[in-house]
Amino acid sequence: MPAKSNNNANTDIVVDSENQDRAGFFEALSNSSLQRFVSATLLWGTGHQLITLSQGYLLFEMTASTLWLAALGAAVAIPNVIVGVIGGVLADRVPQTRLLKFGAVVAGIPMLMIAILYVSGTLAAWHIVLAGMFQGAGLAVDWISRLSLLPEVVPRNILIRSISLDQSVFNGARVLGPVVGGLLLGVTGPGPTYAVIAGLFGLTYLVYTTFNPTKQTLIARSVGVLSDLKEVIQVIRERPILRVNLMFTWVNAMVLGGLVFMLPAFAKQVFLTDESGLGFLFASVGTGAVLGAITVSWTGGIQRAGLALLLTDLMFGGLIVIWAHSNGMPIALSLAFLIGYFNSVHVAFGIAVIQFNVPAEVRGRVIGAYEIAWSGFPMGGLASGSLAAFFGLSNALIVLAGSLIVFTIFIALVSDKFRQSKIE
């Protein structure tokens, strides 16, 4: 049946489901452009996971303060928001492969500097926080460009599977990165670990040079940045599922960030484990995320996206509350797996909603808004670190997860359009 797109405020979005059915899981997997794309995702994702693990671990080892972890969250969040606005506009004006290369350089060079400072014995806590600012900027540039570019390098009939496969590989990096990082930190120390991170971003840059998009939709003419931003705001306002999805993303990311930024403190003070145990905590979340993304990729299509977003958010928030009460590694690892699973399914649905509900000419700017929503992740670190300093680690996570649950129930009750939203 022909593809239909609803450009007003209605709730159903229907794509060419017959064309989707022609491309199976293994056909998508055999696409050479997708293979290069996910290879870069593996390198890039592993690098960023190593950063997240190493930055939190080293900073908490040096300071034993959750307030310093909160400062790191703020340092990542601020440029994430600023670059999210600028990067979204640039992604519609500048070739995304160029932006991807820039993001790899911005993220990689500060990590090399941290390695040098650590080996020379001159590293201070504020150096780690400063490097976090570059991480936030590089992450925003790369993420916006990556999501904007994917529809340009793969056929539309494998797009949903490509999104989920790419998410599976990224989440695979969430397993590989922490395990490798925990071993590297324990065996070689922070200096060589940061050098490996810099090397991964160098390899990522090289893979980006092989990208050859079959098309790229850029703004042919523009009357100015403000007009471009007004246009994307109008697109978001006209689509309830898109608007609420962005709000969901921010709240969800804030809770996930609150957990991730506090994992070093939980590992040391609650679970009494070392850097290897911390790596396994990160990896458990990543393993669940891999399975969640594969679940979406294997099933292929999405129906009742609004209901799925609501249910996965409730499961995610409830599991965080239970996890915050755990006091042993076996239970914590099992719950971390389930947390990663439901969060990954939620994220895959959210990305698919954006890719199928946004005109190509404004896709970069909408994904810029999506990246700004993901600034909730480091902001969660700021919030949980601050709350933990006054109310304790467990209570900090319970407050954040409880807020997510209340928000989700509120949307479910007041927004019938969002509940009934579909992508078929």
C-alpha positions in Angstrom: 0.0 0.0 0.0 1.3 3.5 -0.6 3.1 5.4 2.1 1.1 7.9 4.0 2.4 10.7 6.2 0.3 12.8 8.5 1.6 16.3 8.7 -0.9 17.8 11.1 -1.5 16.8 14.7 -3.1 13.4 14.1 -1.6 10.4 15.9 -1.1 7.7 13.3 1.9 7.6 11.0 1.9 4.9 8.4 4.9 3.9 6.4 5.2 1.4 3.5 4.8 -1.7 5.5 5.0 -4.0 2.4 8.3 -2.5 1.5 9.5 -3.0 5.0 8.5 -6.7 4.8 10.7 -7.3 1.8 13.9 -6.6 3.7 14.6 -9.3 6.3 17.0 -9.2 9.3 19.9 -10.9 7.4 19.3 -8.8 4.3 19.8 -5.6 6.4 22.8 -7.1 8.0 24.5 -7.8 4.6 24.2 -4.2 3.5 27.8 -2.9 3.1 27.0 0.7 3.9 25.3 -0.4 7.1 28.4 -2.6 7.9 30.7 0.4 7.7 28.3 2.5 9.7 28.0 0.0 12.6 31.8 -0.5 12.6 32.2 3.1 13.3 29.5 2.9 15.9 31.4 0.1 17.7 34.6 2.0 17.8 32.9 5.3 18.8 30.6 3.7 21.3 33.4 1.7 22.9 35.5 4.9 23.2 32.7 6.8 24.9 31.9 3.9 27.3 35.5 3.8 28.3 35.4 7.6 28.9 32.3 7.2 31.1 33.8 4.4 33.1 37.3 5.9 33.4 36.2 9.5 34.2 33.9 8.5 37.0 36.2 5.9 38.4 39.3 8.1 38.4 37.5 11.2 39.7 35.9 9.3 42.6 39.2 7.7 43.4 40.9 11.1 43.6 38.2 12.9 45.5 35.8 10.4 47.1 33.1 13.0 46.6 29.7 12.7 44.8 29.8 16.5 44.4 32.8 16.1 42.1 30.7 13.5 40.1 27.9 16.1 40.0 30.4 18.7 38.6 31.4 16.2 36.0 27.8 15.7 35.0 27.3 19.5 34.7 30.5 19.8 32.6 29.2 17.2 30.1 25.7 18.6 30.1 26.4 22.3 29.3 28.2 21.9 26.0 25.8 19.0 25.2 22.9 21.5 25.2 24.8 24.3 23.4 26.2 22.0 20.7 22.8 20.3 20.4 21.3 23.6 19.1 24.2 24.5 16.9 24.9 20.9 15.7 21.3 20.4 14.7 21.4 23.4 12.4 24.8 22.4 11.0 23.6 18.9 10.3 21.1 20.3 7.8 23.7 22.6 6.2 27.1 20.7 6.4 27.9 17.2 5.2 27.4 14.9 8.2 30.6 13.0 7.5 32.6 16.2 8.0 30.8 16.7 11.4 31.5 13.1 12.4 35.2 13.6 11.8 35.2 16.8 13.8 33.3 15.1 16.7 35.9 12.3 16.8 38.8 14.8 17.1 37.0 16.9 19.8 36.4 13.8 21.9 39.7 12.1 21.3 42.4 14.7 21.8 41.4 15.7 25.4 41.6 12.0 26.4 45.2 11.8 25.1 46.0 14.9 27.2 44.5 13.2 30.3 46.8 10.2 29.6 49.9 12.5 29.4 48.9 14.4 32.5 48.4 11.2 34.5 51.7 9.7 33.5 53.5 12.9 34.3 51.9 13.0 37.7 50.3 16.4 37.2 46.7 15.4 36.8 44.2 17.3 38.9 40.4 16.7 39.4 39.5 19.8 37.4 41.4 18.4 34.4 39.0 15.5 34.3 36.0 17.8 34.6 37.4 20.0 31.8 37.8 16.9 29.6 34.2 16.1 30.3 33.2 19.4 28.6 34.9 18.3 25.4 33.3 14.8 25.8 29.9 16.4 25.9 30.6 18.6 22.8 32.0 15.7 20.8 29.2 13.4 21.8 26.6 15.9 20.7 28.2 16.5 17.3 28.6 12.8 16.7 25.2 11.7 17.8 23.3 14.3 15.9 25.3 13.7 12.7 25.1 9.9 13.1 21.3 9.8 13.4 20.9 12.3 10.6 23.1 10.4 8.3 21.8 6.9 8.8 18.6 7.4 6.5 21.0 8.7 3.8 23.3 5.6 3.7 20.8 2.7 3.9 17.7 2.0 1.8 14.4 3.0 3.5 13.1 -0.6 3.4 15.7 -1.6 6.0 15.7 1.6 8.0 13.9 0.3 11.1 16.1 -2.8 11.2 19.2 -0.6 10.6 18.3 1.7 13.5 17.9 -1.3 15.8 21.0 -3.0 14.5 23.0 0.2 15.0 21.6 0.4 18.5 22.5 -3.2 19.1 26.1 -2.5 18.2 26.2 0.6 20.3 24.8 -1.3 23.2 27.3 -4.0 22.5 29.9 -1.3 23.0 28.2 -0.7 26.4 29.2 -4.3 27.3 32.7 -4.4 25.6 33.8 -1.0 26.8 33.2 -1.4 30.6 34.6 -5.0 30.6 37.8 -3.9 28.7 37.9 -0.7 30.7 37.7 -2.4 34.1 40.5 -4.8 33.0 42.7 -2.0 31.7 42.2 0.1 34.8 43.0 -2.8 37.0 46.0 -4.1 35.1 47.6 -1.1 33.4 46.2 1.9 35.3 44.4 5.1 34.0 47.3 6.4 31.8 47.3 3.5 29.3 43.5 3.3 29.5 43.1 6.9 28.4 45.7 6.3 25.6 43.5 3.4 24.3 40.5 5.7 24.3 42.3 8.3 22.2 43.4 5.5 19.8 39.8 4.3 19.4 38.7 7.8 18.3 41.6 7.9 15.9 40.4 4.6 14.3 36.8 6.0 14.3 38.0 9.0 12.3 39.6 6.6 9.7 36.4 4.6 9.3 34.4 7.9 8.7 36.6 8.6 5.7 35.1 5.5 4.0 31.5 6.8 4.3 29.9 7.5 1.0 26.2 8.6 1.4 24.1 7.9 -1.6 22.2 11.1 -0.9 22.2 13.9 1.6 19.4 16.4 2.1 20.8 19.8 2.9 19.0 23.2 3.1 19.3 24.7 -0.3 18.5 28.2 0.8 18.1 29.6 4.3 16.9 32.9 5.5 18.8 32.6 8.8 19.4 30.4 11.9 16.4 31.8 13.8 14.1 31.0 10.9 15.5 27.5 10.7 14.9 27.0 14.5 11.4 28.3 14.2 10.7 25.8 11.4 11.8 22.9 13.5 9.8 24.1 16.5 6.8 24.2 14.2 7.4 20.6 13.1 7.6 19.5 16.7 4.5 21.4 17.7 2.5 19.8 14.9 3.3 16.2 16.0 2.1 15.2 19.5 4.1 11.9 19.5 7.3 13.7 18.6 6.8 16.4 21.2 6.0 14.0 24.0 8.7 11.7 22.9 11.3 14.5 23.3 10.0 15.1 26.9 10.1 11.4 27.6 13.7 11.3 26.3 14.9 14.1 28.7 13.3 12.6 31.8 14.4 9.0 30.9 17.9 10.2 30.1 18.1 12.0 33.4 17.3 8.9 35.4 19.7 6.8 33.4 22.4 9.4 33.8 21.7 9.5 37.6 22.4 5.8 37.8 25.4 5.7 35.5 27.2 8.7 37.1 26.7 7.2 40.6 27.8 3.6 39.7 31.5 4.3 40.8 30.2 5.4 44.2 27.8 2.5 44.5 30.6 0.1 43.5 33.0 1.3 46.1 30.7 2.3 49.0 27.7 -0.1 48.7 28.9 -3.2 46.9 32.5 -2.9 48.1 34.0 -3.9 44.8 37.0 -2.7 42.7 37.3 -1.4 39.1 36.6 -4.8 37.6 33.3 -5.1 39.5 32.5 -1.6 38.4 33.1 -2.7 34.8 30.7 -5.6 35.2 28.0 -3.3 36.6 28.3 -1.2 33.5 28.5 -4.3 31.3 25.3 -5.7 32.8 23.4 -2.6 31.8 24.9 -2.9 28.3 24.1 -6.6 27.9 20.5 -5.9 28.7 20.5 -3.0 26.2 22.0 -5.3 23.5 19.2 -7.8 23.9 16.6 -5.0 24.0 17.8 -3.5 20.7 18.1 -7.0 19.1 14.5 -7.7 20.2 13.3 -4.6 18.3 15.5 -5.3 15.3 14.3 -9.0 15.0 10.6 -8.1 15.2 11.2 -5.4 12.5 8.1 -3.2 12.7 6.6 -1.1 15.5 2.9 -0.7 16.3 1.3 1.3 19.1 4.5 3.2 19.7 2.9 5.6 22.2 1.8 2.7 24.4 5.2 1.0 24.1 7.0 4.2 25.2 4.8 4.5 28.2 5.1 0.9 29.3 8.9 0.6 28.9 9.4 3.9 30.8 7.3 2.5 33.7 9.3 -0.7 33.8 12.6 1.2 33.6 11.6 3.5 36.5 10.3 0.7 38.7 13.5 -1.3 38.2 15.7 1.7 39.2 13.8 2.0 42.4 14.3 -1.7 43.2 18.0 -1.5 42.2 18.5 1.4 44.6 17.6 -0.9 47.5 19.9 -3.7 46.4 23.0 -4.3 48.5 24.7 -7.3 46.8 26.4 -7.7 43.5 24.4 -10.7 42.2 21.1 -8.9 42.6 22.5 -5.6 41.4 23.9 -7.3 38.2 20.6 -9.0 37.5 18.6 -5.8 37.9 21.1 -3.8 35.9 20.5 -6.2 33.0 16.7 -5.7 33.1 17.2 -1.9 33.4 19.4 -1.9 30.3 16.8 -4.1 28.4 13.8 -1.9 29.0 15.7 1.3 28.5 17.1 0.1 25.2 13.7 -0.9 23.9 12.3 2.5 24.9 15.2 4.3 23.1 14.8 2.2 19.9 11.1 3.1 19.7 11.9 6.7 20.3 14.5 6.9 17.6 12.2 5.1 15.1 9.4 7.7 15.9 11.7 10.5 15.0 13.1 8.9 11.8 9.6 8.2 10.4 7.9 11.3 11.5 10.3 14.0 10.5 10.7 15.6 7.0 14.3 15.0 5.6 15.0 18.7 5.2 14.6 19.4 9.0 15.8 16.0 10.3 19.2 17.3 11.5 17.6 20.0 13.6 15.0 17.7 15.1 17.7 15.3 16.0 19.5 18.3 17.5 16.5 18.7 19.7 16.6 15.0 20.5 20.3 15.4 21.5 19.4 18.3 23.7 16.8 16.0 25.3 19.6 13.5 25.9 21.5 16.3 27.8 19.3 15.0 30.6 21.8 12.1 30.9 24.7 14.2 32.3 22.2 16.5 34.1 21.1 13.3 35.9 24.7 13.0 37.1 24.5 16.5 38.4 21.2 15.9 40.1 22.0 12.5 41.6 25.5 13.6 42.8 24.0 16.6 44.5 21.1 14.7 46.1 23.4 11.9 47.2 25.7 14.3 49.0 22.8 15.3 51.3 20.3 12.3 51.3 22.5 9.3 50.4 23.1 7.3 47.2 19.9 5.2 47.3 17.6 8.0 48.1 19.0 10.1 45.2 18.1 7.4 42.7 14.7 6.8 44.2 13.8 10.5 43.9 14.8 10.6 40.2 13.1 7.3 39.3 10.0 8.3 41.2 9.7 11.5 39.2 10.0 9.5 36.0 7.1 7.2 37.1 4.9 10.1 38.1 5.6 11.9 34.8 4.8 8.7 32.8 1.5 8.1 34.6 0.6 11.8 34.1 1.1 11.6 30.3 -0.8 8.3 30.1 -3.8 9.8 31.9 -3.9 13.2 30.1 -2.8 12.4 26.5 -5.1 10.0 24.7 -3.4 11.0 21.4 0.0 9.9 22.6 -1.4 6.6 24.0 -3.0 5.8 20.6 0.0 6.9 18.5 1.2 4.3 16.0 3.9 3.6 13.5 3.0 0.7 11.2 
